Amino acid sequence: MTLSFHWFLPTYGDGRNVVGGGHDVAAGGKEEQRPATVRYLAQIAGAAEQLGFDGALTPTGAWCEDAWVTTAMLARETERLRFMVALRPGFVSPTLTAQMAATFQRHSEGRLLLHVVTGGESGEQRAYGDFLEKGARYGRTGEFLEIVRRLWGGESVDFGGAHLRVEGARLGRLPDPVPSVYFGGSSPEGIEVAALHSDVYLTFGEPPAQVAEKLARVRARAARAGRRLRFGIRLHVITRDTAGQAWAEARRLLEGFGPEAIRSVQAGLRASESEGQHRMRALHGGRSDDLEITPNLWAGIGLVRGGAGTALVGSHRDVADRIIEYHRLGIDEFVLSGVPHLEEAYWFGEGVLPLLAGEGLWTHPAHE
């Protein structure tokens, strides 16, 4: 199986320093940000499509633009690129979500992927009117995905669960193809939902040994349910012609963070309910030195950004070798991002992808 690569659409803004929202901060000045206009995001999407990325992840949260609306606009600006739309069960009914996905598939000619995010922060969930605690949110996610999948399968659904209830739910038109469901979660509850309901399990970019251990747990639980999943990983990348150039860029980003920014973000992340977020924080421990935690895996991003907090850093050959290492563990899909997203897409697409193609591990989607 050839590898699949997805890029990232920064719907909270972009720039030459790390930019984010929520727990995150703009480590550089506001004047350095690039607003998340449709025109700029279309540049990123167009570059990703040209370079051979299969899709692009669009985040969800109060700190960014709505993923559904934004990607629906960008679908008209691209021809092949698929859109991995992040959504949170509980904010929209499962029947409406199934219908929205079917509509998106028809009008985009089958270019929708879904990244289901249970929601790791109760405070943010409550701002949207969701007052379930974390454990109950995972239970609701499982019910949500069961209803959605049954609707996509053409069933008329009557369902009464602990959290969701529908009667006589049915879609007038089914999605073709059915969108793949991506899901990540490091807690036992998250792994349970992933094993039973997802198509692709996504992990944050942890060291290979930790990734291998987590994937083994997900595989075992899925096997007990008679299911077999695909696996993906979420990483940032800093890749250059030489390792020295790449590490110089990592140092430049680190110098721009500032101790107050780090303290502010880490204070917020310490209170996170997300097991995956705790695992990201443990990789750097709040320190600003000795951040290469395993060869070419740098934990510096996580000092000022929630969510994915590690980056592959090195020469194009170094980064390609690390991707091959993760692939040997069972990872077939890579969801990547960089700073800025437009320029870093070209560094990776023109530097790393040809190396993987030369080893028979990747083919440009337009040439398949």
Secondary structure per residue as TSV (DSSP state, phi and psi in degrees):
chain	resnum	aa	ss	phi	psi
A	1	M	-	360.0	127.4
A	2	T	-	-74.7	155.0
A	3	L	-	-76.2	152.1
A	4	S	E	-120.2	135.5
A	5	F	E	-121.5	135.5
A	6	H	E	-121.1	143.4
A	7	W	E	-100.9	-167.5
A	8	F	E	-135.9	139.6
A	9	L	-	-106.6	110.5
A	10	P	-	-79.6	82.0
A	11	T	T	-77.3	10.2
A	12	Y	T	-109.5	2.3
A	13	G	-	111.2	163.7
A	14	D	B	-140.1	175.1
A	15	G	-	171.7	-176.0
A	16	R	S	-86.8	-2.3
A	17	N	S	-121.9	171.8
A	18	V	-	-67.9	125.8
A	19	V	-	-122.5	138.9
A	20	G	-	-160.6	-166.3
A	21	G	-	-146.1	-179.8
A	22	G	T	67.1	-119.5
A	23	H	T	-69.1	-18.4
A	24	D	-	-81.7	166.9
A	25	V	-	-135.3	161.3
A	26	A	-	-83.4	105.8
A	27	A	S	-67.7	-26.7
A	28	G	S	-94.9	-173.0
A	29	G	-	-76.8	157.6
A	30	K	G	-60.0	-30.2
A	31	E	G	-68.3	-14.4
A	32	E	G	-90.0	-8.4
A	33	Q	-	-75.5	150.1
A	34	R	B	-107.7	114.7
A	35	P	-	-57.8	148.2
A	36	A	-	-82.0	63.2
A	37	T	-	-78.8	159.0
A	38	V	H	-60.3	-37.0
A	39	R	H	-63.1	-45.3
A	40	Y	H	-70.2	-44.1
A	41	L	H	-61.8	-33.4
A	42	A	H	-65.9	-33.4
A	43	Q	H	-61.5	-45.1
A	44	I	H	-64.8	-46.8
A	45	A	H	-61.7	-41.3
A	46	G	H	-64.7	-40.1
A	47	A	H	-64.0	-44.6
A	48	A	H	-60.7	-42.2
A	49	E	H	-63.7	-46.2
A	50	Q	H	-61.9	-40.4
A	51	L	H	-76.5	-19.8
A	52	G	T	112.8	12.1
A	53	F	-	-69.3	143.0
A	54	D	-	-79.7	-35.6
A	55	G	E	-154.8	-175.3
A	56	A	E	-145.1	127.7
A	57	L	E	-79.9	135.0
A	58	T	E	-118.2	123.2
A	59	P	-	-75.9	172.2
A	60	T	-	-130.6	146.2
A	61	G	S	153.2	168.7
A	62	A	T	-69.9	-15.9
A	63	W	T	-94.0	3.3
A	64	C	S	-139.1	171.4
A	65	E	-	-70.6	156.5
A	66	D	-	-63.1	131.9
A	67	A	H	-69.9	-41.0
A	68	W	H	-63.2	-49.4
A	69	V	H	-65.0	-45.0
A	70	T	H	-63.4	-47.0
A	71	T	H	-70.5	-30.8
A	72	A	H	-61.2	-37.0
A	73	M	H	-69.9	-40.9
A	74	L	H	-72.8	-22.0
A	75	A	H	-60.6	-30.1
A	76	R	T	-76.1	-15.2
A	77	E	T	-96.1	-2.6
A	78	T	-	-133.4	168.8
A	79	E	S	-118.2	-38.4
A	80	R	S	-117.0	-32.9
A	81	L	-	-56.4	133.4
A	82	R	E	-92.3	157.2
A	83	F	E	-118.8	118.9
A	84	M	E	-90.9	93.7
A	85	V	E	-84.7	121.6
A	86	A	E	-82.1	135.4
A	87	L	E	-141.5	155.8
A	88	R	-	-116.4	114.9
A	89	P	B	-58.0	139.9
A	90	G	T	105.1	-25.0
A	91	F	T	-83.3	-29.5
A	92	V	B	-133.9	146.5
A	93	S	-	-65.0	150.7
A	94	P	H	-62.7	-35.5
A	95	T	H	-66.3	-44.4
A	96	L	H	-65.3	-39.5
A	97	T	H	-61.4	-45.7
A	98	A	H	-59.9	-39.8
A	99	Q	H	-67.8	-44.3
A	100	M	H	-59.5	-43.4
A	101	A	H	-63.2	-40.7
A	102	A	H	-64.4	-41.2
A	103	T	H	-64.0	-45.2
A	104	F	H	-59.5	-42.7
A	105	Q	H	-61.5	-41.6
A	106	R	H	-66.7	-47.4
A	107	H	H	-77.9	-21.1
A	108	S	H	-98.8	-0.2
A	109	E	T	60.7	48.0
A	110	G	S	81.9	32.4
A	111	R	-	-110.5	26.2
A	112	L	E	-102.8	134.8
A	113	L	E	-123.5	152.0
A	114	L	E	-119.9	127.3
A	115	H	E	-107.6	107.0
A	116	V	E	-87.6	124.6
A	117	V	-	-118.3	111.6
A	118	T	-	-64.7	-36.6
A	119	G	-	104.7	112.2
A	120	G	S	-96.9	-5.7
A	121	E	-	-123.2	113.0
A	122	S	H	-62.7	-34.9
A	123	G	H	-60.2	-45.9
A	124	E	H	-67.7	-39.3
A	125	Q	H	-60.5	-40.8
A	126	R	H	-65.7	-30.6
A	127	A	H	-62.6	-25.2
A	128	Y	T	-94.4	4.5
A	129	G	T	90.2	13.6
A	130	D	-	-105.1	114.4
A	131	F	-	-112.0	14.9
A	132	L	-	-74.0	147.1
A	133	E	-	-81.5	170.3
A	134	K	H	-56.5	-48.2
A	135	G	H	-60.3	-41.5
A	136	A	H	-67.8	-32.4
A	137	R	H	-62.8	-39.0
A	138	Y	H	-64.7	-40.2
A	139	G	H	-60.7	-42.0
A	140	R	H	-64.9	-38.4
A	141	T	H	-59.9	-42.0
A	142	G	H	-61.6	-43.7
A	143	E	H	-63.5	-43.3
A	144	F	H	-57.0	-49.8
A	145	L	H	-69.4	-32.1
A	146	E	H	-62.9	-45.5
A	147	I	H	-63.5	-47.9
A	148	V	H	-60.2	-46.4
A	149	R	H	-64.3	-38.5
A	150	R	H	-65.1	-38.4
A	151	L	H	-66.0	-43.5
A	152	W	H	-62.0	-26.9
A	153	G	T	-81.4	0.1
A	154	G	T	91.6	7.5
A	155	E	-	-77.2	156.0
A	156	S	-	-94.3	119.1
A	157	V	E	-108.5	124.7
A	158	D	E	-112.6	123.2
A	159	F	E	-145.0	130.4
A	160	G	E	-130.5	105.9
A	161	G	-	-113.8	-171.8
A	162	A	S	-68.9	-24.6
A	163	H	S	-125.0	-29.1
A	164	L	-	-127.0	147.4
A	165	R	E	-145.6	130.8
A	166	V	E	-136.1	152.6
A	167	E	E	-132.6	128.4
A	168	G	E	61.6	30.4
A	169	A	E	-75.6	135.3
A	170	R	-	-160.2	145.4
A	171	L	-	-94.3	138.2
A	172	G	S	-72.7	-33.0
A	173	R	S	-137.6	134.1
A	174	L	-	-90.6	152.0
A	175	P	-	-72.4	141.6
A	176	D	S	-140.6	107.7
A	177	P	S	-80.4	168.5
A	178	V	-	-66.7	128.9
A	179	P	-	-63.9	141.1
A	180	S	-	-70.7	142.3
A	181	V	E	-105.4	122.5
A	182	Y	E	-103.6	140.7
A	183	F	E	-152.2	139.1
A	184	G	-	-129.1	145.4
A	185	G	-	-177.2	131.7
A	186	S	-	-101.1	-15.7
A	187	S	S	-75.7	161.5
A	188	P	H	-55.4	-38.2
A	189	E	H	-66.6	-38.9
A	190	G	H	-66.1	-42.5
A	191	I	H	-65.3	-35.8
A	192	E	H	-61.7	-48.2
A	193	V	H	-63.5	-44.1
A	194	A	H	-60.1	-46.7
A	195	A	H	-63.6	-34.8
A	196	L	H	-89.7	-23.7
A	197	H	H	-130.6	-15.2
A	198	S	-	-94.2	162.3
A	199	D	S	-96.8	-35.5
A	200	V	E	-129.7	123.2
A	201	Y	E	-90.9	125.4
A	202	L	E	-105.2	131.4
A	203	T	E	-115.0	151.6
A	204	F	E	-67.8	165.8
A	205	G	-	-79.5	76.0
A	206	E	-	-89.2	166.8
A	207	P	-	-55.6	150.4
A	208	P	H	-52.0	-40.3
A	209	A	H	-63.4	-40.2
A	210	Q	H	-69.0	-39.3
A	211	V	H	-62.2	-43.6
A	212	A	H	-60.7	-42.1
A	213	E	H	-64.6	-41.8
A	214	K	H	-68.0	-44.5
A	215	L	H	-61.3	-35.5
A	216	A	H	-62.8	-40.1
A	217	R	H	-65.8	-41.7
A	218	V	H	-67.0	-43.6
A	219	R	H	-58.5	-45.0
A	220	A	H	-63.6	-42.7
A	221	R	H	-68.7	-40.3
A	222	A	H	-64.1	-39.8
A	223	A	H	-62.1	-38.5
A	224	R	H	-63.9	-25.3
A	225	A	T	-93.5	4.9
A	226	G	T	73.4	26.4
A	227	R	-	-120.4	156.7
A	228	R	-	-134.2	123.2
A	229	L	-	-102.9	162.2
A	230	R	E	-94.8	162.7
A	231	F	E	-128.6	141.0
A	232	G	E	-134.1	167.4
A	233	I	E	-138.2	143.8
A	234	R	E	-108.9	117.3
A	235	L	E	-142.4	154.3
A	236	H	E	-92.4	162.7
A	237	V	E	-136.2	142.2
A	238	I	E	-132.8	98.7
A	239	T	E	-125.0	135.2
A	240	R	E	-139.0	176.7
A	241	D	S	-62.2	-32.6
A	242	T	S	-128.6	157.2
A	243	A	H	-62.7	-38.7
A	244	G	H	-59.0	-41.7
A	245	Q	H	-65.6	-39.6
A	246	A	H	-66.5	-45.2
A	247	W	H	-69.8	-29.7
A	248	A	H	-63.5	-38.4
A	249	E	H	-67.7	-39.5
A	250	A	H	-61.4	-41.6
A	251	R	H	-64.8	-37.8
A	252	R	H	-62.0	-44.5
A	253	L	H	-61.7	-44.8
A	254	L	H	-60.9	-41.1
A	255	E	H	-63.5	-24.2
A	256	G	T	-85.4	-8.4
A	257	F	T	-70.1	-52.7
A	258	G	-	85.0	138.2
A	259	P	H	-62.4	-35.4
A	260	E	H	-69.0	-39.6
A	261	A	H	-61.7	-43.9
A	262	I	H	-62.4	-46.4
A	263	R	H	-60.5	-42.7
A	264	S	H	-63.7	-47.8
A	265	V	H	-66.8	-44.0
A	266	Q	H	-65.2	-32.8
A	267	A	H	-61.4	-40.9
A	268	G	H	-68.2	-42.0
A	269	L	H	-69.9	-28.5
A	270	R	H	-61.5	-30.6
A	271	A	T	-85.9	-0.7
A	272	S	-	-62.6	145.0
A	273	E	-	-90.1	-3.9
A	274	S	-	-81.2	124.4
A	275	E	H	-63.7	-39.5
A	276	G	H	-61.5	-38.0
A	277	Q	H	-67.7	-38.4
A	278	H	H	-63.3	-38.4
A	279	R	H	-67.0	-35.7
A	280	M	H	-64.8	-45.0
A	281	R	H	-62.9	-36.4
A	282	A	H	-63.9	-22.8
A	283	L	H	-70.2	-31.2
A	284	H	H	-112.1	-21.6
A	285	G	T	60.7	18.7
A	286	G	T	83.0	-3.6
A	287	R	-	-79.9	160.0
A	288	S	S	-113.4	11.7
A	289	D	S	-133.3	170.1
A	290	D	-	53.2	48.9
A	291	L	-	-96.3	-1.8
A	292	E	E	-83.9	94.0
A	293	I	E	-81.7	-19.1
A	294	T	E	-157.3	159.8
A	295	P	T	-47.4	120.8
A	296	N	T	69.7	7.1
A	297	L	E	-109.1	113.7
A	298	W	E	-110.2	128.2
A	299	A	-	-95.2	9.1
A	300	G	G	-63.5	-34.8
A	301	I	G	-57.5	-37.6
A	302	G	G	-67.5	-8.7
A	303	L	G	-68.7	-30.6
A	304	V	T	-129.3	15.1
A	305	R	-	-143.7	132.2
A	306	G	S	-78.5	170.7
A	307	G	S	75.1	-139.0
A	308	A	-	-59.7	124.1
A	309	G	-	-125.4	11.0
A	310	T	-	-123.7	154.6
A	311	A	E	-133.6	142.6
A	312	L	E	-81.0	123.7
A	313	V	E	-126.5	129.9
A	314	G	E	158.4	-171.6
A	315	S	E	-66.2	166.1
A	316	H	H	-57.0	-38.5
A	317	R	H	-66.8	-42.0
A	318	D	H	-58.3	-48.6
A	319	V	H	-66.2	-40.9
A	320	A	H	-60.3	-40.9
A	321	D	H	-65.7	-38.5
A	322	R	H	-68.1	-37.3
A	323	I	H	-62.7	-42.0
A	324	I	H	-62.6	-38.6
A	325	E	H	-61.4	-45.4
A	326	Y	H	-66.3	-37.3
A	327	H	H	-60.4	-38.1
A	328	R	H	-64.8	-20.4
A	329	L	H	-81.3	-14.1
A	330	G	T	120.5	2.7
A	331	I	-	-79.6	123.6
A	332	D	-	-114.6	-16.6
A	333	E	E	-124.2	134.0
A	334	F	E	-122.2	119.5
A	335	V	E	-104.9	110.1
A	336	L	E	-118.7	162.1
A	337	S	E	-154.7	168.0
A	338	G	-	-158.0	175.5
A	339	V	S	-127.0	117.9
A	340	P	S	-70.5	160.9
A	341	H	H	-68.0	-30.5
A	342	L	H	-69.8	-53.9
A	343	E	H	-67.3	-40.4
A	344	E	H	-68.6	-27.5
A	345	A	H	-59.8	-39.3
A	346	Y	H	-72.2	-40.4
A	347	W	H	-56.8	-45.9
A	348	F	H	-73.3	-46.8
A	349	G	H	-65.0	-35.5
A	350	E	H	-93.2	-17.2
A	351	G	H	-102.7	-43.0
A	352	V	T	-96.4	-45.0
A	353	L	H	-57.9	-40.0
A	354	P	H	-61.9	-32.1
A	355	L	H	-66.7	-42.2
A	356	L	H	-68.7	-35.3
A	357	A	H	-63.9	-39.2
A	358	G	H	-64.4	-22.3
A	359	E	T	-98.4	8.4
A	360	G	T	74.6	19.1
A	361	L	S	-100.5	-10.1
A	362	W	-	-149.2	141.7
A	363	T	-	-131.5	135.3
A	364	H	-	-56.4	127.5
A	365	P	G	-55.1	-30.3
A	366	A	G	-70.1	-15.6
A	367	H	G	-106.4	1.0
A	368	E	-	-73.3	360.0
